Amino acid sequence: MDLKDIIAISGKGGLFKVIGRRPTGLIVESIDAAKNRMPTSFTQKISVLDDIAMYTLTGEVRLIQVFANMQALGKTIDPKAENNELTAFFKEALPDYDTERVYPSDIRKAILWFNILKDEMNFKTIMEEAEKAESEGKEAKTEDKELKKNEHPAVKTVAPKNMAAKANSKSAGGAKTTYRPKSV
């Protein structure tokens, strides 16, 4: 399981795992003991946990990093606790979070999500795998750039033969073709 497969649905409590797709939405399963399945529609607001980040004083930190930090602390807190307790716990997990842009409700939601997922996932392992895949992707991009850089400047990309023939026939005064829709 990865955070890109986990979603939160506005108006629905808890988290859901995407198990299928349909033409008008997704098929999801709740991440709890009940494992209820239900369809979603395009009118529902869906947030993929992998796309969520928390504001810090230096930028943004992905939610997987925040969860890994919470897991490293080795303790949890009830999301229904007082705001000052929640912010103290969150300050331990993410010391430089932006207190003006991250509200107590955001902290409460992150802690709730962490409590749901902590037994299901090892966040540190997932984060390391994602960083490894990202670094491999960057290496592939730099190799492509080097290949393009090493090309001779006199070498030009040539259009396919059929495209070149069409261009030549038009420029040589060839017959123009017009599109005419079929009559119904």
C-alpha positions as CSV (number, residue, x, y, z in Angstrom):
1,M,0.0,0.0,0.0
2,D,1.3,3.5,-0.9
3,L,0.0,7.0,-0.1
4,K,-0.9,7.5,-3.8
5,D,-3.6,4.8,-3.3
6,I,-5.0,6.3,-0.2
7,I,-7.6,9.1,-0.4
8,A,-9.7,11.3,1.8
9,I,-13.2,12.1,0.7
10,S,-14.8,15.4,1.7
11,G,-17.8,14.8,3.9
12,K,-16.8,11.2,4.7
13,G,-14.9,10.3,7.8
14,G,-11.8,8.3,7.7
15,L,-9.5,7.2,4.8
16,F,-10.2,5.1,1.8
17,K,-8.1,2.8,-0.5
18,V,-8.7,3.0,-4.2
19,I,-9.5,-0.5,-5.5
20,G,-11.0,0.3,-8.9
21,R,-12.1,2.8,-11.4
22,R,-15.4,3.3,-13.2
23,P,-16.5,5.8,-15.8
24,T,-18.2,8.1,-13.3
25,G,-15.7,7.9,-10.5
26,L,-13.7,5.5,-8.3
27,I,-14.5,2.4,-6.3
28,V,-13.0,2.7,-2.8
29,E,-12.7,0.6,0.4
30,S,-12.6,2.1,3.9
31,I,-9.4,1.6,5.8
32,D,-10.9,0.1,9.0
33,A,-12.1,-3.2,10.3
34,A,-15.4,-2.9,8.4
35,K,-13.7,-2.7,4.9
36,N,-16.9,-1.2,3.4
37,R,-16.8,-0.6,-0.3
38,M,-18.5,2.2,-2.1
39,P,-18.5,4.2,-5.3
40,T,-17.5,7.8,-5.6
41,S,-18.7,10.4,-8.1
42,F,-17.0,13.3,-9.9
43,T,-19.0,15.7,-7.7
44,Q,-17.2,14.6,-4.5
45,K,-14.0,16.3,-3.5
46,I,-11.2,13.7,-3.3
47,S,-7.7,14.4,-1.9
48,V,-4.9,11.9,-2.6
49,L,-2.6,11.7,0.5
50,D,0.5,11.6,-1.7
51,D,-0.3,15.0,-3.1
52,I,-0.6,16.7,0.3
53,A,2.2,18.7,1.9
54,M,2.5,20.7,5.1
55,Y,3.9,24.3,5.1
56,T,7.2,24.9,6.9
57,L,9.2,28.1,7.3
58,T,11.6,26.9,4.5
59,G,9.0,25.5,2.1
60,E,6.8,22.4,2.1
61,V,7.2,18.9,3.5
62,R,5.3,16.0,2.0
63,L,2.8,14.2,4.2
64,I,4.8,10.9,4.0
65,Q,7.8,12.7,5.7
66,V,5.5,14.1,8.4
67,F,4.1,10.6,9.0
68,A,7.7,9.1,9.1
69,N,8.7,11.7,11.7
70,M,5.6,10.9,13.8
71,Q,6.4,7.2,13.6
72,A,10.0,7.9,14.6
73,L,8.7,9.6,17.8
74,G,7.3,6.2,18.9
75,K,4.2,7.7,20.5
76,T,0.7,8.9,19.4
77,I,-1.8,11.3,20.6
78,D,-5.6,11.3,20.5
79,P,-6.8,13.7,17.7
80,K,-9.6,14.8,20.0
81,A,-7.0,16.3,22.5
82,E,-6.8,20.0,23.2
83,N,-5.2,22.2,20.5
84,N,-2.1,23.0,22.6
85,E,-1.4,19.3,23.1
86,L,-1.8,18.7,19.4
87,T,0.5,21.5,18.4
88,A,3.1,20.4,21.0
89,F,3.1,16.9,19.5
90,F,3.2,18.2,16.0
91,K,6.1,20.5,16.9
92,E,8.1,17.5,17.9
93,A,7.3,15.7,14.6
94,L,7.8,18.8,12.4
95,P,9.7,21.4,14.4
96,D,9.8,24.1,11.7
97,Y,6.1,24.0,10.6
98,D,4.6,27.3,9.7
99,T,2.3,28.2,12.6
100,E,0.5,30.9,10.6
101,R,-0.4,28.6,7.7
102,V,-0.9,25.3,9.4
103,Y,-4.1,25.5,11.5
104,P,-5.0,23.2,14.5
105,S,-7.6,21.6,12.3
106,D,-4.9,20.6,9.8
107,I,-2.8,19.2,12.6
108,R,-5.8,17.3,14.0
109,K,-6.5,15.8,10.5
110,A,-2.9,14.8,10.0
111,I,-2.8,13.1,13.4
112,L,-6.1,11.3,12.7
113,W,-4.8,10.0,9.4
114,F,-1.5,8.9,11.0
115,N,-3.4,7.0,13.7
116,I,-5.5,5.2,11.0
117,L,-2.4,4.3,8.9
118,K,0.3,3.7,11.5
119,D,-0.5,-0.1,11.8
120,E,-1.0,-0.5,8.0
121,M,2.2,1.1,6.7
122,N,5.9,1.6,7.4
123,F,6.3,5.3,6.4
124,K,10.1,5.4,6.6
125,T,10.4,2.5,4.1
126,I,7.9,4.0,1.7
127,M,9.7,7.4,1.9
128,E,13.1,5.8,1.2
129,E,11.7,3.9,-1.8
130,A,10.1,7.0,-3.2
131,E,13.3,9.0,-2.8
132,K,15.3,6.2,-4.5
133,A,12.8,6.1,-7.5
134,E,13.0,9.9,-7.7
135,S,16.8,9.9,-7.8
136,E,16.8,7.2,-10.5
137,G,14.3,9.3,-12.5
138,K,16.6,12.3,-12.2
139,E,19.6,10.2,-13.3
140,A,17.7,9.1,-16.4
141,K,16.8,12.7,-17.3
142,T,20.4,13.8,-17.0
143,E,21.5,11.0,-19.2
144,D,19.0,12.1,-21.8
145,K,20.3,15.7,-21.6
146,E,23.9,14.5,-22.1
147,L,22.9,12.5,-25.1
148,K,21.2,15.5,-26.7
149,K,24.1,17.7,-25.7
150,N,26.5,15.3,-27.5
151,E,24.6,15.4,-30.8
152,H,26.3,17.1,-33.6
153,P,24.8,20.6,-34.3
154,A,24.6,19.9,-38.0
155,V,22.3,16.9,-37.4
156,K,18.7,17.8,-37.8
157,T,15.6,15.9,-37.0
158,V,13.7,14.9,-40.1
159,A,10.0,14.6,-40.4
160,P,8.5,11.3,-41.5
161,K,8.4,10.8,-45.3
162,N,4.6,11.1,-45.6
163,M,4.6,14.4,-43.7
164,A,7.4,15.8,-46.0
165,A,5.6,14.7,-49.1
166,K,2.4,16.5,-48.0
167,A,4.4,19.7,-47.2
168,N,6.1,19.5,-50.6
169,S,2.9,19.0,-52.6
170,K,1.3,22.1,-50.9
171,S,4.3,24.3,-51.4
172,A,4.7,23.2,-55.1
173,G,1.1,24.3,-55.9
174,G,-0.4,20.9,-55.4
175,A,-4.2,20.5,-55.0
176,K,-5.6,21.6,-51.7
177,T,-7.8,19.2,-49.8
178,T,-10.7,20.5,-47.8
179,Y,-12.7,18.8,-45.2
180,R,-16.3,18.3,-45.9
181,P,-18.5,16.8,-43.3
182,K,-20.8,14.0,-44.4
183,S,-24.4,15.1,-44.8
184,V,-26.7,13.5,-42.4
